[in-house]
Amino acid sequence: MNFKNIPDVKLGIVAVSRDCFPMELSAGRRQAVVKAYKEAYGDIYECPTTVESEVHMRKALAEVKEAGVNALVVYLGNFGPETAETLLAKEFGGPVMFVAAAEESGNNLIGGRGDAYCGMLNASYNLALRNIKAYIPEYPVGTYEEVAEMIKEFEPVATTLLGLQNLKIISFGPRPQDFLACNAPIKQLYNLGVEIEENSELDLFAAFNEHANDPRIPEVIADMEKELGEGNKMPGILPKLAQYELTLLDWMEAHKGSREYVVFANKCWPSFQTQFGFVPCYVNSRLVSRGIPVSCEVDIYGALSEYIGTCVSKDAVTLLDINNSVPRDMYEQEIKDKFNYTLKDTFMGFHCGNTPACKLSFKNMKNQMIMARSLEPNQEPNITRGTLEGDIIPGEITFFRLQSNADAELTAYVAEGEVLPVATRSFGSIGIFAIPEMGRFYRHVLIEGRYPHHGAVAFGHFGKAITNVFNYLGVKEVGFNQPKGMLYKTENPFK
């Protein structure tokens, strides 16, 4: 998918060289890395200036800026000049990766030895002295092909970091009663470089009413009808949903301000139904399919997490409640002996209807059953119409969240797993999820870490990239689903 709401990364590479090593060694190795990258992955700008001094640094900086580079690879083709190379990272102003060259041959360890393994230590130390953040791969010394692969792994991290630098979260609140779990201390948003605009639900209602009889409504309805197909079970609600979609999109454009990208964290119940006359889930699902996450229940950090997943995966994401256990009889009938998971490895992820149609095995426009119980019981649904129901498509997923906790500290978790190809027999946007050692992860990360019930879902295994993003952002400890035999700090060793 090609989203307008995430940045396009233009990679560039600059080789650096210490003055007591041959500059040609670093420059030649840079050329070989560029060749390997272009053959395997695509375009990258090769800066012609090799940086040996601060004067070279300024020249290289001008060249990469002129070329439109917004994510930079600093390549230690030999030991490298720690002052010039770290100043380059400081003055570049965007995401920077440091990586170093491995030696090529035992037959060339005199004139052809670069000592970049050693230089990488000095570079990392100098970056810390200058308080400069840089992306350093898991093992940052490699052959040309290995370095090319590391650069490719840097690309989704750079996409996310650029997106966060230019992101505004627009919220319409306040949170529903008893949803303090969606508490959102905003100080960490500013620390991350993210802007926030907080509005009242009444502001949204006023804007919605101003879009009554908008001439674009029929066109949006037609698009909804095409997407829903035979699942268009409640066509009478589409005009209001189309009016609401236009309201959000127009607000986004009018309120971007200095930012390029926008996500929403919106109130969606209980007074929403009685005043707007529908539930907004389907519209939320349509916007996230375009790379504009709209989180439920004014979950500001949920929206932020969804956006991170969108940037990393370049695909639609969703936000789900870590909702209910899989019944034992259902596990015995449908999962046991068919998949390598215990009952405690499984759970059901659910939300009312916000998952995009492209991520559902089937899709039906329905009403929200839970809301109807209290707002319009024992009658034909009216104000609770507007959810998109269906089982989530089976396949690999990454469940994750970035959160500012009650003490305004950044915390995060990441776990890889899958949605099983098992019918849920339930309602809403819902799937049966399986994550290895989920039961222990649930207790010792999610509960112990005081995380809210919402988790973001990316469709694929992106744990490495998302963890790299969280590490770059300064999250001190990223929780994950630890394997058997690897105890959590709070886990009782006596079983």
C-alpha positions in Angstrom: 0.0 0.0 0.0 1.1 3.5 -0.7 0.1 5.7 2.3 0.3 9.5 2.0 0.4 9.7 5.8 3.9 8.2 6.3 7.2 9.5 5.0 9.2 8.3 2.0 12.8 7.5 3.0 15.7 8.7 0.8 18.8 6.8 2.0 22.3 8.1 1.7 25.7 6.7 2.7 28.8 8.6 3.6 32.2 6.8 4.1 34.5 8.1 6.8 38.3 7.6 7.0 40.9 8.3 9.7 43.8 10.3 8.4 46.4 7.6 9.3 44.6 5.1 7.1 44.3 5.1 3.3 41.2 7.0 2.3 40.9 4.8 -0.8 40.3 1.8 1.4 37.2 3.4 2.9 36.0 4.8 -0.4 36.4 1.6 -2.2 34.6 -0.4 0.4 31.7 2.2 0.3 31.4 1.7 -3.5 31.2 -2.1 -2.9 28.4 -1.7 -0.3 26.4 0.6 -2.6 26.7 -1.9 -5.4 25.5 -4.7 -3.1 22.6 -2.6 -1.8 21.4 -1.5 -5.2 21.6 -5.1 -6.6 19.6 -6.5 -3.7 17.3 -3.7 -2.5 17.1 -0.6 -4.6 18.4 3.0 -4.7 20.7 4.7 -2.2 22.6 7.9 -2.7 26.4 7.5 -2.6 28.0 10.6 -1.2 31.2 11.2 -3.3 33.1 12.9 -0.4 34.8 10.7 2.0 35.0 12.3 5.4 38.4 12.6 7.0 38.0 16.0 8.7 35.5 18.5 9.9 35.9 20.4 6.6 35.1 17.2 4.7 32.1 16.7 7.0 30.6 20.0 6.0 31.1 19.2 2.3 29.5 15.8 2.6 26.7 17.2 4.6 25.9 19.7 1.9 26.0 17.0 -0.7 23.6 14.6 1.0 21.2 17.5 1.8 21.4 18.6 -1.9 20.5 15.0 -2.9 17.4 15.0 -0.6 18.7 12.4 1.7 16.7 12.2 4.9 18.2 9.0 6.5 21.9 8.7 6.6 24.3 5.7 6.8 27.7 6.6 8.3 30.1 3.8 7.1 33.4 3.2 8.8 35.3 1.8 5.9 38.4 2.0 8.2 38.9 3.2 11.8 37.2 6.5 11.1 37.6 10.0 12.6 35.4 10.0 15.7 35.0 13.8 15.9 34.1 14.4 12.3 31.8 11.4 12.0 29.8 12.2 15.1 29.5 15.8 14.2 28.1 14.6 10.9 25.4 12.7 12.8 24.7 15.7 15.0 24.3 18.2 12.1 22.5 15.9 9.8 19.3 16.3 11.9 17.6 13.1 10.8 17.9 9.3 11.5 21.5 8.2 11.3 23.0 4.7 11.3 26.6 3.7 12.1 28.0 0.6 10.6 31.6 -0.7 10.0 33.5 -2.7 7.5 34.8 -6.3 8.2 38.2 -7.2 6.8 38.0 -9.0 3.5 40.9 -11.4 3.3 43.7 -12.9 5.4 46.0 -12.2 2.4 45.6 -8.4 2.8 46.1 -7.6 6.5 48.9 -5.0 6.2 48.0 -2.3 3.7 44.4 -3.5 3.5 43.6 -3.7 7.2 41.0 -1.0 8.2 40.5 -1.5 11.9 36.9 -0.5 11.7 36.0 -3.0 14.4 38.0 -0.9 16.8 36.8 2.4 15.3 33.2 1.4 16.0 33.9 1.4 19.7 35.3 5.0 19.6 32.4 6.1 17.4 29.8 4.8 19.9 31.6 6.3 22.8 31.8 9.7 21.1 28.1 9.6 20.2 27.3 9.1 23.9 29.6 12.0 24.9 27.7 14.3 22.6 24.2 12.9 23.5 23.6 11.9 19.9 21.1 9.2 19.2 22.1 6.8 16.4 20.9 3.5 15.1 23.6 0.8 15.6 22.7 -2.7 14.3 22.8 -5.8 16.5 26.2 -6.7 15.1 27.4 -3.6 13.3 30.5 -5.0 11.5 30.0 -6.8 8.2 30.9 -7.7 4.7 29.5 -5.6 1.8 26.4 -7.9 1.5 25.9 -7.9 5.3 26.1 -4.2 5.5 23.6 -3.8 2.7 21.3 -6.1 4.7 21.8 -3.9 7.8 20.9 -0.8 5.8 17.7 -2.5 4.6 16.8 -3.2 8.2 17.5 0.5 9.1 14.9 1.7 6.5 11.7 0.9 8.4 13.3 2.3 11.6 14.2 5.5 9.7 10.6 5.7 8.2 9.2 5.6 11.7 11.5 8.1 13.2 10.9 10.6 10.4 7.2 10.0 10.8 7.3 10.7 14.6 9.3 13.9 14.0 6.4 15.2 11.9 3.4 13.7 13.6 0.4 15.3 15.3 -2.1 13.3 17.4 -5.5 14.8 17.3 -7.8 13.7 20.1 -11.5 14.2 20.8 -12.3 13.4 24.4 -12.6 12.9 27.2 -12.1 9.2 27.8 -15.2 7.2 28.7 -15.9 6.7 32.4 -13.8 3.9 34.0 -11.3 3.9 31.1 -8.4 5.4 33.1 -6.3 2.6 31.5 -6.1 4.9 28.5 -4.4 7.5 30.7 -2.0 9.5 28.5 0.6 11.7 30.2 1.6 14.0 27.3 5.2 14.9 28.4 6.7 11.9 26.7 4.9 12.8 23.5 6.8 16.1 23.5 10.0 14.2 24.4 9.5 12.1 21.3 8.9 15.1 19.1 5.2 14.4 18.6 2.6 17.2 18.8 -0.9 16.8 20.3 -4.1 18.7 19.8 -6.7 17.8 22.4 -10.4 18.7 21.6 -13.8 18.2 23.1 -16.3 15.7 21.7 -18.5 18.8 21.3 -16.0 20.3 18.9 -16.3 17.1 16.8 -20.1 17.2 17.0 -20.2 20.8 15.8 -17.9 20.0 12.8 -20.0 16.9 12.0 -23.2 19.0 11.8 -21.5 21.5 9.5 -20.9 18.7 7.1 -24.7 17.9 6.7 -25.6 17.7 3.0 -22.0 17.9 2.0 -22.0 17.3 -1.8 -19.2 14.7 -1.5 -21.3 12.4 0.6 -22.8 10.4 -2.3 -19.3 9.7 -3.6 -18.1 8.4 -0.2 -21.3 6.2 0.1 -20.6 4.6 -3.3 -17.0 3.8 -2.2 -18.3 2.3 1.0 -20.9 0.2 -0.9 -18.1 -1.1 -3.2 -15.9 -2.0 -0.2 -18.7 -3.7 1.8 -20.2 -5.6 -1.2 -22.6 -8.3 0.1 -21.6 -7.3 3.7 -23.6 -4.1 3.4 -26.3 -5.3 5.9 -27.3 -1.8 7.1 -27.1 0.5 4.1 -29.3 3.1 5.8 -26.5 4.2 8.1 -24.0 4.9 5.3 -24.9 8.6 4.8 -24.1 9.5 8.4 -20.9 7.4 8.3 -19.9 9.2 5.0 -20.6 12.6 6.6 -18.4 11.6 9.6 -15.6 10.4 7.4 -15.5 13.7 5.6 -15.6 15.5 8.9 -12.4 13.8 10.2 -10.5 14.1 6.9 -11.4 17.9 6.7 -10.4 18.4 10.3 -7.1 16.6 9.6 -6.2 18.9 6.7 -7.3 22.1 8.6 -5.4 21.2 11.8 -2.2 19.7 10.6 -0.5 23.0 11.3 3.3 22.6 11.0 3.1 18.8 10.8 2.9 16.5 7.8 1.2 13.4 9.4 -1.9 13.0 11.6 -3.5 10.3 13.6 -6.7 10.4 15.7 -7.6 9.3 19.2 -11.4 9.7 19.4 -14.3 9.3 21.8 -16.6 6.6 20.5 -19.1 5.9 23.3 -21.5 6.2 25.2 -22.9 9.6 24.4 -21.5 9.4 20.8 -24.3 7.1 19.8 -27.1 9.2 21.3 -25.9 12.4 19.7 -24.3 11.4 16.4 -26.8 8.6 15.9 -24.3 5.8 14.9 -21.1 4.2 16.1 -17.9 5.3 14.3 -16.1 1.9 14.0 -16.4 1.4 10.3 -15.1 4.9 9.5 -12.1 4.3 11.8 -11.4 1.1 9.9 -11.5 2.9 6.6 -9.1 5.6 7.7 -6.5 3.2 9.1 -6.6 1.3 5.8 -5.2 4.6 4.3 -2.5 4.9 7.0 -4.5 7.2 9.3 -5.0 5.3 12.5 -8.1 6.3 14.6 -7.8 4.7 18.0 -10.9 3.9 20.1 -11.8 5.3 23.5 -9.4 8.3 23.2 -6.4 6.0 23.4 -3.6 8.4 22.6 -0.7 6.0 23.0 -2.7 3.4 21.2 -2.9 5.7 18.2 0.8 6.4 18.5 1.5 2.7 18.5 -0.6 2.1 15.5 1.2 4.7 13.6 4.6 3.1 14.5 3.2 -0.2 13.1 2.0 1.5 10.0 5.4 3.1 9.3 7.3 -0.2 10.0 5.0 -2.5 8.1 3.9 0.0 5.4 0.5 -1.8 5.7 -2.8 -1.4 7.5 -2.8 -2.2 11.3 -5.4 -2.5 13.9 -6.0 -1.8 17.7 -7.6 -4.6 19.7 -8.5 -5.4 23.2 -6.5 -8.3 24.7 -10.0 -9.5 25.4 -10.9 -13.0 26.5 -9.6 -16.5 26.9 -10.3 -19.2 24.4 -12.8 -21.7 25.9 -11.2 -25.0 26.7 -13.8 -27.0 24.7 -13.0 -24.8 21.7 -9.3 -25.3 22.2 -9.7 -29.1 22.4 -11.9 -29.2 19.3 -10.1 -26.7 17.0 -6.5 -26.1 18.1 -5.1 -28.9 20.2 -3.0 -31.4 18.1 -3.4 -29.1 15.1 -1.2 -26.3 16.2 1.8 -26.3 18.5 0.2 -24.1 21.2 -1.1 -24.7 24.7 -4.4 -23.3 25.8 -2.6 -20.5 27.7 -0.7 -19.5 24.6 -4.0 -18.5 23.0 -6.4 -15.6 23.5 -9.0 -13.6 21.6 -8.3 -10.2 20.3 -11.4 -8.1 19.8 -12.8 -4.6 19.1 -16.2 -3.4 18.1 -15.4 -3.0 14.4 -12.4 -0.9 13.7 -10.2 -3.5 11.9 -9.9 -2.6 8.1 -11.9 -4.7 5.7 -8.6 -5.8 4.0 -7.6 -7.6 7.2 -10.9 -9.5 7.7 -11.8 -13.0 6.3 -15.3 -11.7 5.8 -17.0 -8.4 6.5 -20.5 -7.3 7.5 -21.9 -3.9 8.5 -23.6 -4.6 11.8 -24.7 -2.8 15.0 -22.6 -2.9 18.1 -24.2 -5.5 20.3 -22.7 -4.4 23.7 -23.8 -0.8 23.1 -27.3 -1.9 22.1 -27.8 -3.8 25.4 -27.8 -0.5 27.3 -28.8 2.1 24.7 -31.6 0.4 22.7 -32.4 -3.0 24.2 -35.1 -5.3 22.7 -35.6 -3.1 19.6 -34.5 -2.8 16.1 -30.9 -1.3 16.1 -30.7 2.3 15.1 -28.1 4.5 16.9 -25.7 1.5 17.5 -25.2 0.8 13.8 -21.8 1.3 12.2 -19.5 -1.5 13.1 -17.5 -3.7 10.7 -17.7 -7.3 11.9 -15.6 -10.3 10.8 -12.9 -12.7 11.7 -9.4 -11.4 11.3 -7.4 -13.0 8.6 -5.1 -15.8 9.7 -1.3 -15.3 9.5 1.7 -13.8 11.2 1.2 -10.8 13.5 3.2 -8.6 15.9 1.4 -7.5 19.1 3.0 -4.4 20.6 2.5 -1.1 22.4 4.4 2.0 23.4 3.0 3.6 26.5 3.7 6.4 28.9 2.8 4.9 32.3 1.3 6.6 35.3 4.7 7.9 36.3 5.2 9.4 32.8 7.9 6.9 31.9 8.1 5.3 28.5 7.5 1.6 28.5 6.9 -0.8 25.7 6.3 -4.5 24.8 6.6 -6.5 21.6 5.5 -10.1 20.9 5.3 -12.1 17.7 2.7 -14.7 17.0 -0.1 -15.5 14.6 -3.9 -15.4 14.1 -5.1 -19.0 13.8 -7.3 -20.1 11.0 -10.1 -21.0 13.4 -13.6 -19.5 13.3 -14.2 -17.3 16.4 -18.0 -18.0 16.7 -18.3 -14.5 18.1 -18.9 -10.8 17.1 -17.0 -7.7 16.3 -13.6 -7.5 14.6 -12.1 -10.5 16.3 -9.5 -13.3 15.9 -8.0 -16.2 17.8 -4.4 -15.2 18.5 -1.6 -17.5 19.5 1.7 -16.1 21.0 4.3 -18.6 22.5 4.3 -18.4 26.3 1.4 -15.9 26.2 0.2 -16.8 29.7 3.5 -15.9 31.3 3.9 -12.8 29.1 0.3 -11.7 30.1 1.1 -12.0 33.8 4.7 -10.7 34.0 4.7 -8.1 31.3 1.2 -6.9 30.6 -0.2 -7.1 34.1 3.1 -6.4 36.0 3.9 -3.5 33.6 0.4 -2.0 34.2 -0.4 -1.9 30.5 -3.9 -1.0 29.3 -6.1 -3.5 27.6 -5.5 -2.1 24.1 -2.6 -3.5 21.9 -1.6 -2.6 18.4 -1.4 -5.3 15.8 0.9 -5.3 12.7 0.2 -8.0 10.2 3.5 -9.8 9.9 6.5 -10.4 12.0 8.1 -7.0 12.6 9.4 -7.5 16.2 13.0 -6.8 15.3 12.2 -3.4 13.6 9.7 -2.3 16.2 12.1 -3.2 19.1 14.9 -1.2 17.3 12.5 1.8 17.1 11.7 1.5 20.8 15.4 1.2 21.7 16.2 4.3 19.6 13.4 6.2 21.3 15.0 5.5 24.7 12.6 2.9 26.1 14.7 1.5 29.0 13.2 -2.0 28.9 11.1 -3.5 26.1 9.0 -6.5 27.4 8.7 -9.6 25.2 7.3 -13.1 25.5 10.3 -14.8 27.0 10.8 -18.5 26.2 10.5 -21.3 28.8 13.5 -21.4 31.1 14.0 -17.6 30.9 12.4 -16.3 34.0 10.8 -12.8 34.3 12.1 -10.7 37.2 8.7 -11.2 39.0 8.2 -14.8 38.1 8.2 -17.3 40.9 10.9 -20.0 40.2 9.2 -22.5 42.4 6.4 -24.2 40.4 
